[in-house]
């Protein structure tokens, strides 16, 4: 059914996974009209969505972060290239990423996604809007367009702070682990801590917790086992992304379930093994 946006979005995801970017991105555009996107923002801007084929011709543009926090990080890897164009740019973002965005992409106007009033003002000012995932069709047309370079600038003071904390443990290497995902849409993505036991029990490696959410299993593990998993005190692993990327910069490797930790690790150019 060529009029079914859900089917066309699905085709787009399959084609992107096959690296058929030119066609994949076009199908992926159907997500804007699929069930996932019935937000108040969309209803406000739907008549002002940029649909041109040449982004360099636009003068005033608002980029909207979309989907889960991992996707918002992933798509922001394109922002530096967009900022290189002569466009009046503004960004609608998740507030948890504002500090990182300002340091990494400059002092632009960053509008919190809850600020519907400001978004409405920009509609009246005749700005065009583009969802961040739609930037791919302009900047990621070929596998060679993915340079793999880090795009987030971490907080150097925080890096020094976490390095001094980890050095006290005197391990040769440090590996961050995360073993659970809250997503219910991509199959089973969570593991048990015991699945990581061969890594955890290595006496030369310090294991650092990067898992967010409820951690009853971590507390039980640390009570039962002589070698403890390191927990950084007063670090909110669900919200404090600026601190998390600084901690990740202090590690030699991250091993994780496929959750937001993958994107945070990639954003600062650290090695990551994702199950």
Secondary structure, DSSP 8 states (H G I E B T S, - for coil): -TT-HHHHHHHHHHHHHTT-HHHHHHHHGGGGGSTT---HHHHHHGGGB---S-GGG-SEEEEE--SSHHHHHHHGGGHHHHHTSS-EEEEEE-GGGHHHHHHHH-S-EEEETT-HHHHHHHHHTT-EEEEGGGGHHHH-SSGGG----------HHHHHHHHHHHHTT--SEEEEEE-----SSSS-----GGGGHHHHT-TTEEEEE---S--HHHHHHHHH-SS--B--TT--TTT-HHHHHHHHTT-SEEEE-SSHHHHHHHHTT--EEE-
